Amino acid sequence: MIRLFISVLLLVGLASCGGERREARATFNNGVSALAKGELEQAEKLLLEARDKAGMDPDLQFRAAYNLGLVYAAQSEKAKGGEEPDLEKALSLAQTAAMWFGDASHQHEDDKDTTTNLAIVRARIQAISDELRKGEGSLEARLDALIGEQRAVLDDARDAWAAIKETGGSDPLAQQAAMANLADRERGIVAEAGTLTDLAADEIDAIGKKAEDQRSQEEKSRVVQLKNVDLLLLDARGRISEARRKLQDLAAEDGVARAEAALIALKRAREQLLDPITRLRGLAQDELALLQETAYAGGSTGALLDAKHEPKAPDQLPGWMAPDKLAERQSGLRDRLEEVRAGLQAFIESPQAAIDPRAGVVDPEAGKQVKLIERIKVALPSVADASAAMERARAALGEKKLTAGIEEERAVLVALSKAIEQFANLKQTIELAHNDQQALIKLLGEEGAQLPTADRAKETRDALARNVARMPRLKELLAEEVTALAQKKQQLDQPPPTQPGAPAQPPPDPKQIEAAKQELAQQEQMLAQAEVLRGQAETALAALEKAIAANQDPLTPAKDGGTKIVELRKLFFSVIEHLQQLVIDQGETRDQSSVLNNEDQFAREAKLPGLVGRQDGHGEMAKAIAEALAAQADAAGKQQGQPPQPGAPDAKALAGAANEVRLAHGEMLDASGTLTKARDTKTSSERLDPALDSQAKAIEHLKAALALLQPPQNGKDKKQQQQQDQSDADQQQQQKPQQQSGGAGQRARDEDAKRQREKRRPGSDPAEKDW
């Protein structure tokens, strides 16, 4: 820390200069001391304060800017190299570091250390950017883009088909221009699919050049995946070409069928490169979309039943919603699910899975694999149930028994959710339990009384059974967290491992070790409290089962269990996390509303019920967040006179945030009202613009609440932000040649390695030691 030591001496020597300069320099010295101790947040706060108070002191302005560059660079490295690397945050911090080094360089252009560190941090910015962008041209990313293009063609082809049917086919040339455009787009898609086939073949060849015994297990698996991708892309190209010919011939109905078959083939190709759980989630989303369209085709929006007690379909049903077409889609989904099931079955039967889970497993990675295998074994029956339900749904749809088809599609979703849940983490499982418990309370209360008795009883039994089954799973997940904490504590008590030939590392700071131990102790207490709450929730659920069986009051134990799960949820979820997620969810719902605003009556009637449900859910979440923030504001107000926790919002900020969320809740109610009206009127003339405006205002209020709860860092005024934006723009201009050459990331790594070697030599450059 030679450079830091010199900075302190120079400013301490001048500390006798009076007034504000003396105070600013003292603050600076404290900031430098905090930086030397590795207390980065404290150093940042003090150095920003010193920089703000520097006034006309050019020496202090320079040194504060320089050392702020060091602080943000160190924070960037910490974000990049932590247990869960955050490259986006690391990039942002590195850009801030470059801004401060740039500010220092403008003041002292001839300072060698500043120039050197500015070059290093710019190279690191480029390296992080390269790492963030490295997947943009990958086979997976390009396949995702191609699927999006094919989906857009399918949607537009359906619109053209619907427009032709509306005229009764009296003018088959009315959509000629649109169909020709779609055919041209299919030409581009089939060409890109051919390019992706070449990419897969090149990667297969690259791995094939290695000797068999030199290929890793991942490479061997990758070759199998790529060969499957190659075959499915070949199939997709054929189907895209067929769709193109049909569109050129103005055969809209056949064009839609071929375009949909091409989309399915592309999806199957992409799924070869995904893990099974991601594939299951994608299948569940597609099955839900199929259920929504089947429900619309079956007239479940309120049509009367016919003589066979089947709901009558709407008079003008889009061709792709005809029962035989829905049956074809269900068959395709089952084929995809069977691929996943076969892969899971093959994995647990493979040699690496032949591990007795009762045997003592010392290797942590082997232990994870044992748990994964056990979870797959538990999930497989549910996957098989989903597959069987898909086959029954296909048969029912083929026979035009839409009510039976809908019931089987619902059974598919239930089975898939059971399978997917086996791989949910602790927070996800708690959230699922909370959602089902709240649904239980509604079913047992006045809201549930509005449902038919049989439906109410079935939904109640199902939700209760799911939560009862989750309690042992939560116990297991909490135990895993306790084990992980124990391993971390053990690592703190052991000296860090050293590589042979590597220079000796300085012993860790005892204060940092003690702080880490205290943090782990707090986490242990939280997990112990979580297990107590879990046990109490399990007891309440058992009491609820008994109350239902004995025909006694079930609402009291249901609410008791709900209270315990809510308390459990609070331990792991902060209000800010929920608020951040709500901003994302409301944004997605607004995007869906915007798309639906320009769609025809058929698409609207199929999708509006689900959209209304989503919007209502956002409103409920906003109401809960507002109540939680108001309670926190009241609690903080009662502690006046006591210093707030570092970084925690005060009572005023909490109250302001609660008010903003209440305003957002009001806008969400307005949006829901507009969507509900559009759903009930069943006409595309009912515009959704008022809902879009309300949704946008709701997002603004939610973001305002977040800003109150997470204020910007001290010293980040508008002028500094403008300087950072300009500095970032300058960096991008300077880095364009490097980006074009594609070697910036390697140059950064080479330069870092060189600096590290020089760092170990006597008389090495002092600026690098500041890192």
Rosetta blueprint (number, residue, H / E / L):
1 M L
2 I H
3 R H
4 L H
5 F H
6 I H
7 S H
8 V H
9 L H
10 L H
11 L H
12 V H
13 G H
14 L L
15 A L
16 S L
17 C L
18 G L
19 G L
20 E H
21 R H
22 R H
23 E H
24 A H
25 R H
26 A H
27 T H
28 F H
29 N H
30 N H
31 G H
32 V H
33 S H
34 A H
35 L H
36 A H
37 K L
38 G L
39 E L
40 L H
41 E H
42 Q H
43 A H
44 E H
45 K H
46 L H
47 L H
48 L H
49 E H
50 A H
51 R H
52 D H
53 K L
54 A L
55 G L
56 M L
57 D L
58 P H
59 D H
60 L H
61 Q H
62 F H
63 R H
64 A H
65 A H
66 Y H
67 N H
68 L H
69 G H
70 L H
71 V H
72 Y H
73 A H
74 A H
75 Q H
76 S H
77 E H
78 K H
79 A H
80 K H
81 G H
82 G L
83 E L
84 E L
85 P L
86 D L
87 L H
88 E H
89 K H
90 A H
91 L H
92 S H
93 L H
94 A H
95 Q H
96 T H
97 A H
98 A H
99 M H
100 W H
101 F H
102 G H
103 D H
104 A H
105 S H
106 H H
107 Q H
108 H L
109 E L
110 D L
111 D L
112 K H
113 D H
114 T H
115 T H
116 T H
117 N H
118 L H
119 A H
120 I H
121 V H
122 R H
123 A H
124 R H
125 I H
126 Q H
127 A H
128 I H
129 S H
130 D H
131 E H
132 L H
133 R H
134 K L
135 G L
136 E L
137 G L
138 S L
139 L H
140 E H
141 A H
142 R H
143 L H
144 D H
145 A H
146 L H
147 I H
148 G H
149 E H
150 Q H
151 R H
152 A H
153 V H
154 L H
155 D H
156 D H
157 A H
158 R H
159 D H
160 A H
161 W H
162 A H
163 A H
164 I H
165 K H
166 E H
167 T L
168 G L
169 G L
170 S L
171 D L
172 P L
173 L L
174 A L
175 Q L
176 Q H
177 A H
178 A H
179 M H
180 A H
181 N H
182 L H
183 A H
184 D H
185 R H
186 E H
187 R H
188 G H
189 I H
190 V H
191 A H
192 E H
193 A H
194 G H
195 T H
196 L H
197 T H
198 D H
199 L H
200 A H
201 A H
202 D H
203 E H
204 I H
205 D H
206 A H
207 I H
208 G H
209 K L
210 K L
211 A L
212 E H
213 D H
214 Q H
215 R L
216 S L
217 Q H
218 E H
219 E H
220 K H
221 S H
222 R H
223 V H
224 V H
225 Q H
226 L H
227 K H
228 N H
229 V H
230 D H
231 L H
232 L H
233 L H
234 L H
235 D H
236 A H
237 R H
238 G H
239 R H
240 I H
241 S H
242 E H
243 A H
244 R H
245 R H
246 K H
247 L H
248 Q H
249 D L
250 L L
251 A L
252 A H
253 E H
254 D H
255 G H
256 V H
257 A H
258 R H
259 A H
260 E H
261 A H
262 A H
263 L H
264 I H
265 A H
266 L H
267 K H
268 R H
269 A H
270 R H
271 E H
272 Q L
273 L L
274 L L
275 D L
276 P H
277 I H
278 T H
279 R H
280 L H
281 R H
282 G H
283 L H
284 A H
285 Q H
286 D H
287 E H
288 L H
289 A H
290 L H
291 L H
292 Q H
293 E H
294 T H
295 A H
296 Y H
297 A H
298 G L
299 G L
300 S L
301 T L
302 G L
303 A L
304 L L
305 L E
306 D L
307 A L
308 K L
309 H L
310 E L
311 P E
312 K L
313 A L
314 P L
315 D L
316 Q L
317 L L
318 P L
319 G H
320 W H
321 M H
322 A L
323 P H
324 D H
325 K H
326 L H
327 A H
328 E H
329 R H
330 Q H
331 S H
332 G H
333 L H
334 R H
335 D H
336 R H
337 L H
338 E H
339 E H
340 V H
341 R H
342 A H
343 G H
344 L H
345 Q H
346 A H
347 F H
348 I H
349 E L
350 S L
351 P H
352 Q H
353 A H
354 A L
355 I L
356 D L
357 P L
358 R L
359 A L
360 G L
361 V L
362 V L
363 D L
364 P H
365 E H
366 A H
367 G H
368 K H
369 Q H
370 V H
371 K H
372 L H
373 I H
374 E H
375 R H
376 I H
377 K H
378 V H
379 A H
380 L H
381 P H
382 S H
383 V H
384 A H
385 D H
386 A H
387 S H
388 A H
389 A H
390 M H
391 E H
392 R H
393 A H
394 R H
395 A H
396 A H
397 L H
398 G H
399 E L
400 K L
401 K L
402 L H
403 T H
404 A H
405 G H
406 I H
407 E H
408 E H
409 E H
410 R H
411 A H
412 V H
413 L H
414 V H
415 A H
416 L H
417 S H
418 K H
419 A H
420 I H
421 E H
422 Q L
423 F L
424 A L
425 N L
426 L H
427 K H
428 Q H
429 T H
430 I H
431 E H
432 L H
433 A H
434 H H
435 N H
436 D H
437 Q H
438 Q H
439 A H
440 L H
441 I H
442 K H
443 L H
444 L H
445 G L
446 E L
447 E L
448 G H
449 A H
450 Q H
451 L L
452 P L
453 T H
454 A H
455 D H
456 R H
457 A H
458 K H
459 E H
460 T H
461 R H
462 D H
463 A H
464 L H
465 A H
466 R H
467 N H
468 V H
469 A H
470 R H
471 M H
472 P H
473 R H
474 L H
475 K H
476 E H
477 L H
478 L H
479 A H
480 E H
481 E H
482 V H
483 T H
484 A H
485 L H
486 A H
487 Q H
488 K H
489 K H
490 Q H
491 Q H
492 L H
493 D L
494 Q L
495 P L
496 P L
497 P L
498 T L
499 Q L
500 P L
501 G L
502 A L
503 P L
504 A L
505 Q L
506 P L
507 P L
508 P L
509 D L
510 P H
511 K H
512 Q H
513 I H
514 E H
515 A H
516 A H
517 K H
518 Q H
519 E H
520 L H
521 A H
522 Q H
523 Q H
524 E H
525 Q H
526 M H
527 L H
528 A H
529 Q H
530 A H
531 E H
532 V H
533 L H
534 R H
535 G H
536 Q H
537 A H
538 E H
539 T H
540 A H
541 L H
542 A H
543 A H
544 L H
545 E H
546 K H
547 A H
548 I H
549 A H
550 A L
551 N L
552 Q L
553 D L
554 P L
555 L H
556 T H
557 P H
558 A H
559 K H
560 D H
561 G H
562 G H
563 T H
564 K H
565 I H
566 V H
567 E H
568 L H
569 R H
570 K H
571 L H
572 F H
573 F L
574 S L
575 V H
576 I H
577 E H
578 H H
579 L H
580 Q H
581 Q H
582 L H
583 V H
584 I H
585 D H
586 Q H
587 G H
588 E H
589 T H
590 R H
591 D H
592 Q H
593 S H
594 S H
595 V H
596 L H
597 N H
598 N L
599 E L
600 D L
601 Q H
602 F H
603 A H
604 R H
605 E H
606 A H
607 K H
608 L H
609 P H
610 G H
611 L H
612 V H
613 G H
614 R H
615 Q H
616 D H
617 G H
618 H H
619 G H
620 E H
621 M H
622 A H
623 K H
624 A H
625 I H
626 A H
627 E H
628 A H
629 L H
630 A H
631 A H
632 Q H
633 A H
634 D H
635 A H
636 A H
637 G H
638 K L
639 Q L
640 Q L
641 G L
642 Q L
643 P L
644 P L
645 Q L
646 P L
647 G L
648 A L
649 P L
650 D L
651 A H
652 K H
653 A H
654 L H
655 A H
656 G H
657 A H
658 A H
659 N H
660 E H
661 V H
662 R H
663 L H
664 A H
665 H H
666 G H
667 E H
668 M H
669 L H
670 D H
671 A H
672 S H
673 G H
674 T H
675 L H
676 T H
677 K H
678 A H
679 R H
680 D H
681 T H
682 K L
683 T L
684 S L
685 S L
686 E L
687 R L
688 L L
689 D H
690 P H
691 A H
692 L H
693 D H
694 S H
695 Q H
696 A H
697 K H
698 A H
699 I H
700 E H
701 H H
702 L H
703 K H
704 A H
705 A H
706 L H
707 A H
708 L H
709 L H
710 Q L
711 P L
712 P L
713 Q L
714 N L
715 G L
716 K L
717 D L
718 K H
719 K H
720 Q H
721 Q H
722 Q H
723 Q H
724 Q H
725 D H
726 Q H
727 S H
728 D H
729 A H
730 D H
731 Q H
732 Q H
733 Q H
734 Q H
735 Q H
736 K H
737 P H
738 Q H
739 Q H
740 Q H
741 S H
742 G L
743 G L
744 A H
745 G H
746 Q H
747 R H
748 A H
749 R H
750 D H
751 E H
752 D H
753 A H
754 K H
755 R H
756 Q H
757 R H
758 E H
759 K H
760 R L
761 R L
762 P L
763 G L
764 S L
765 D L
766 P H
767 A H
768 E H
769 K H
770 D L
771 W L
